[in-house]
Amino acid sequence: MRIELSDTELMLAGQIGAMREMINRAAKRQDYFPHLTESKKRNEMIGVMAEMAFCKWANQYPNLDIAPQSGTTDVIYQGWKCDIKATDLENGQLIVPVKKKKGSSDVYVLGVIDKNVVDFRGFAVEDEIINEKRIKDLGHGPTYCMTQEEITKFKEDAEQVTSLQSV
């Protein structure tokens, strides 16, 4: 499922992402991926882009708070606590920090960013990804990982809106 963001939405995502990065740094928020020092603002921006795109698709207003956050739920969709994950790597994996507490989200959604488009490749429920067998080291320490082939795909038809209900 591909969602296109407008120029205004991109600008807003950039501003919110930069502000979140600055607030989190000032609050000394625990950094799950400390090796990403050069691209923290970019990572925050693509995270906000994915959250905004998911909310646009779900016809919900996104959480634009800039307060310090760590391990929070991004959106509640049809009663599911969703954590929206994003990457700008075409073959990027759904990754969740090993320090993420069980119960903080029900579903983890993967969005792949290409310019102003977020392509949601699929999702995994908590028990599928927060699982010892999913721990891998991608070169920066252990993390829970699932490849795009392993996650549940979104339906591409009119029934797409109910695809999380089938879990």
C-alpha positions as CSV (number, residue, x, y, z in Angstrom):
1,M,0.0,0.0,0.0
2,R,1.6,3.2,-1.2
3,I,0.8,6.6,0.3
4,E,2.0,9.8,-1.3
5,L,2.7,12.8,1.0
6,S,2.2,16.4,-0.2
7,D,5.0,19.0,-0.1
8,T,3.4,20.5,2.9
9,E,3.2,17.1,4.7
10,L,6.9,16.6,3.9
11,M,7.8,20.0,5.3
12,L,5.8,19.3,8.4
13,A,7.5,15.8,8.8
14,G,10.9,17.5,8.5
15,Q,10.2,20.1,11.1
16,I,8.6,17.6,13.6
17,G,11.4,15.2,13.1
18,A,14.1,17.8,13.7
19,M,12.3,19.0,16.8
20,R,11.8,15.5,18.2
21,E,15.5,14.7,17.7
22,M,16.5,17.9,19.5
23,I,14.0,17.4,22.4
24,N,15.0,13.7,22.8
25,R,18.7,14.7,22.8
26,A,18.1,17.4,25.4
27,A,16.1,15.0,27.6
28,K,18.9,12.4,27.3
29,R,16.3,9.9,26.0
30,Q,17.7,6.4,25.8
31,D,19.0,6.0,22.2
32,Y,18.2,2.5,21.0
33,F,20.5,2.9,18.0
34,P,23.4,5.0,19.2
35,H,25.5,4.1,16.1
36,L,23.2,6.3,13.9
37,T,24.7,9.6,15.0
38,E,25.1,11.2,11.6
39,S,21.5,10.5,10.5
40,K,19.4,11.0,13.6
41,K,17.4,13.9,12.2
42,R,16.9,12.0,8.9
43,N,15.7,8.9,10.9
44,E,13.3,11.0,12.9
45,M,12.0,12.6,9.7
46,I,11.3,9.4,7.9
47,G,9.7,8.0,11.1
48,V,7.3,11.0,11.2
49,M,6.7,10.6,7.4
50,A,5.7,7.0,7.9
51,E,3.5,7.8,10.9
52,M,1.8,10.6,8.9
53,A,1.3,8.4,5.9
54,F,-0.2,5.6,8.0
55,C,-2.6,8.1,9.6
56,K,-3.5,9.5,6.2
57,W,-4.4,6.0,5.0
58,A,-6.3,5.3,8.2
59,N,-8.1,8.6,8.1
60,Q,-6.8,9.5,11.6
61,Y,-5.0,12.6,12.8
62,P,-1.3,11.8,13.5
63,N,0.4,12.4,16.9
64,L,2.5,15.5,16.2
65,D,3.8,15.8,19.8
66,I,7.4,16.8,20.2
67,A,7.7,15.8,23.9
68,P,10.5,13.2,24.7
69,Q,9.3,9.8,23.6
70,S,10.7,6.3,23.9
71,G,9.0,3.0,23.4
72,T,5.6,4.6,22.7
73,T,2.7,3.6,20.5
74,D,2.5,5.7,17.4
75,V,-1.2,5.3,16.6
76,I,-4.2,3.2,17.8
77,Y,-5.9,1.7,14.8
78,Q,-9.1,-0.3,15.2
79,G,-8.1,-1.0,18.8
80,W,-4.6,-2.1,17.9
81,K,-1.6,-0.3,19.4
82,C,0.6,0.3,16.3
83,D,4.3,1.1,16.2
84,I,5.1,2.5,12.8
85,K,8.7,1.7,11.7
86,A,10.4,3.2,8.6
87,T,13.5,2.8,6.5
88,D,14.7,4.4,3.3
89,L,16.4,1.1,2.3
90,E,14.4,-0.7,-0.5
91,N,15.2,-4.1,1.1
92,G,15.1,-2.8,4.7
93,Q,13.9,-5.0,7.5
94,L,11.3,-4.5,10.2
95,I,13.6,-3.9,13.2
96,V,12.6,-3.4,16.8
97,P,15.1,-2.6,19.6
98,V,15.7,-5.5,22.0
99,K,15.0,-3.1,24.9
100,K,11.4,-2.6,23.7
101,K,9.1,-3.8,26.4
102,K,6.5,-6.5,25.6
103,G,3.0,-5.0,25.7
104,S,4.0,-1.5,24.5
105,S,2.6,-2.2,21.0
106,D,0.4,-4.9,19.5
107,V,1.5,-4.5,15.9
108,Y,4.7,-3.3,14.2
109,V,4.2,-1.8,10.7
110,L,7.1,-1.4,8.1
111,G,7.1,1.5,5.7
112,V,9.7,2.0,3.1
113,I,10.3,5.7,2.1
114,D,11.2,6.8,-1.4
115,K,11.1,10.6,-1.8
116,N,7.6,11.6,-0.8
117,V,6.0,8.1,-1.0
118,V,5.7,5.7,1.9
119,D,5.2,2.1,0.7
120,F,3.8,0.0,3.6
121,R,5.2,-3.5,3.0
122,G,3.5,-5.2,5.8
123,F,3.3,-5.8,9.5
124,A,4.0,-8.2,12.4
125,V,2.1,-8.8,15.6
126,E,4.1,-8.4,18.8
127,D,4.6,-12.2,19.4
128,E,6.0,-12.7,15.9
129,I,8.7,-10.1,16.3
130,I,9.4,-9.7,20.0
131,N,10.7,-13.2,20.1
132,E,14.2,-14.6,20.9
133,K,14.4,-16.4,17.6
134,R,14.1,-13.0,15.8
135,I,17.2,-11.5,17.4
136,K,19.9,-10.7,14.9
137,D,23.0,-8.6,14.8
138,L,22.9,-6.4,11.6
139,G,26.3,-5.0,12.5
140,H,25.3,-2.6,15.3
141,G,24.3,-5.0,18.1
142,P,21.3,-7.3,18.7
143,T,17.9,-6.3,17.5
144,Y,14.6,-8.0,16.7
145,C,14.4,-8.4,12.9
146,M,12.1,-9.7,10.2
147,T,12.7,-9.5,6.5
148,Q,10.0,-8.1,4.2
149,E,9.4,-11.7,3.1
150,E,8.6,-12.7,6.7
151,I,6.1,-10.0,7.6
152,T,2.4,-10.2,6.8
153,K,1.5,-8.2,3.7
154,F,-1.2,-5.7,3.5
155,K,-4.1,-6.6,1.2
156,E,-4.1,-4.6,-2.1
157,D,-7.8,-4.5,-2.6
158,A,-10.8,-2.8,-1.1
159,E,-10.6,-5.1,1.9
160,Q,-7.3,-3.6,2.8
161,V,-8.7,-1.5,5.7
162,T,-9.6,-4.7,7.6
163,S,-6.3,-6.4,7.1
164,L,-5.2,-5.9,10.7
165,Q,-8.4,-7.5,11.9
166,S,-7.5,-10.8,10.3
167,V,-4.5,-11.2,12.7
